[in-house]
Each structure stands twice: as C-alpha cells, then as structure tokens.
Amino acid sequence: MRKSVLKRFKITKRGKVLRRLTGQDHYRAKKSGKKIRQLRKWVEVPKFLAKKIKKLI
C-alpha cells in the first residue's frame, strides 16, 4: 500500500478512481475566483490509469 497514492486519489463505491484538477497550489493570485472554484472539482481517471492506481493502493 502506498500512502502517497492514498493521499492523491479517492475510490468511489462503484470503483471509479477520482483525482483533483491540477494548478491549485501556486500562482493563485493571477487566477479569477471563478477559475479557482472550478479547480476544486474531482475528475475521473481514465480506466487504463485507474487499474494501475488501484494496484498501488
């Protein structure tokens, strides 16, 4: 089990793997509030990557 992978991904009850959108950590001052709110979403990882991530968890 990889703790680093657990921190970065979520697995739903149905087995989908979710990740956060990129670009949230720095250079936030130049982004609009709308853009920052949009970046808070979780998005689904493609199936071929999800398989690898599940193996690491």
Buried (B, 14 or more C-beta within 10 A) or exposed (E): EEEEBEEEBEBEEEEEBBBBEEEEEEEEEEBEEEEEEEBEEBEEBEEEEBEEBBEEE
